[in-house]
Amino acid sequence: MFGIGNTIGAGIFALIGLGSKYAGPSLFLSFLFCGLVSSTTALIYSELSAKMPSSGSSYSYVYSTFGELPGWIVGWNLNLRYGITAGALSRAWTSYFVGLLGAIGITLPKVLYSIQIYKFDASIMSVLFIIICTIIMNMGAQSSNIFNYSITVGKLVTIVLIVIVGLTYFDINNFEPFIIEESGGILGTIQGGALTFLAYLGFDFITTLSQEAKNPKKDLPRSILLTVGICTFIYCIMSFSLAGVARLDKLQADTAIALAFEIVGNKWMVFIIYFSAFFGLTAATFAPLMSQPRILKAYADDGLFFKIFSKINPKTQVPTEGSVYICIFVCLVCFFFSLEEMSKTISLSILLSYSVTNAACIAQRFREETTKVSKYEVYIWSFFVLALAFSFSVSLSWSIYITTSLGSLTLILMIQLMLIPQISIPKETFRCPFVPTIPCIGMIGNFMLCCQMDYMTWVYYFIFNAIGICFYVGYGYRNSKLNRSQIGQNSKSINY
């Protein structure tokens, strides 16, 4: 319920209008493609979470597999996407809250939700919302989960109603044109998926709560796979139904669902959607706010981040001090940046982190011991680089000779990985089927979506990671437990 609650809130109410700008009525195909790509990564997460239960999620998996620096980079990106996700959802929440009050005849002063500061459209209300969520979260995981569960049940009931009523207004003419040529044709559909990939962030939130699960080796894989499957079905049927109600690509992105029913004159449905989105986005915002302090705690426990983030409130079992600093960061983000700007950056960060995690799963299959490097891992990284290059060649329409050559080399490397003998996994532990085929397909799918981002999104991504690497060199490397233990062992060897 935790994963479904935060995932559906983001995908349906915040991102469906944004994706429709590029995909148009074919958005349900975008969600289907993203669901298939997410399913491959969900299988990987299921195996790794059963093998290595940890609140650090991808960070812990990559750290244990490839070492400290790759783990740091992935974890740094986790912090980027969790923090900015909360900011993006708070912006969408503000739009729907203003719309909800407007539906009942209450008009808020514009200064509360939209202030022009230079080139930024700032939002005070989004900041206040993040502060309130942080206060509720610090009451403890149990109280937060009860709140999330109650909202999720009501939201799912409302979604069923939206689909049914939407089908009664269904007009096949709204599907013409089905593919928007101005957005690049079928690439526009893929781009719509790239921008809405944030909608599938929920399943890996689940792994950050592994230490609170009663039986993580069974509960986590089941929860992850169910979350992806159920959410994909809901996204597809919801976007298909709404595409028949109105042309969402012509409407304001963040409140497109409500505006679609406003066009057909169903005022009571408009109110229900605003009401449901308000509570749905409330539940969704809790997930990244709950997860990010735990990611930073895993960092701090390894000596890679400030010690203050490793402190846990003994009464609530929540990293209170860390959550306060996270709140400040998220408030700054949601105050200045728009939903679309944040969504692009988050999606790129998610997709690349998932790809490294997929590579970690393959590497673990070649290792007798978790931390012992296999000689075959050079093939994994070679595939990683070639698959990314192949995806760029397809998306940017490079020469057919270059694309064919890169595709052939990528396929040869995947076959080579399939021929390498793997270690056995205990029957009681979840095992991803068809490794390395599924992780490799997942990486290619992730890269195809990554390559739909504009160059400025890549620039922001590399700048953020450059800052992270500088922090690692300046603080994390010198203070990490792994580095200190290695220095200690070397000192003993010299003294001997």
Buried (B, 14 or more C-beta within 10 A) or exposed (E): BBBBBBBBBBBBBBBBBBBBBBBBBBBBBBBBBBBBBBBBBBBBBBBBBBBBBBBBBBBBBBBBBBEBBBBBBBBBBBBBBBBBBBBBBBBBBBBBBBBBBBBEEEEBEEEBBBEEEEEEBBBBBBBBBBBEBBEBBBEBBEBBBEBBEBBBEBBBEBBEEBBEBBBEBBEEEBBEEEBBEEBBEEBBBBBBBBBBBBBBBBBBBBBBBBBEBEEBBBBBBEBBBBBBBBBBEBBBBBBBBBBBBBBBBEBEBBBBBBBBBBBBEBEEBBBBBBBBBBBBBBBBBBBBBBBBBBBBBBBBBBBBBBEEBBEBEEEBEBBBBBBBBBBEBBBBBBBBBBBBBBBBBBBBBBBBBBBBBBBBBBBBBBBEEEEEEBEBBEBBEBBBEBBBBBBBBBBEEBEEEEBEBBBEBBBEBBEBBEEBEBEEBEEEEBBBEEBBBBBBBBBBBBBBBBBBBEEEBBEBBEEBBEEBBEBBEEBBBEBBEBBEEEEEEEEEEEEE
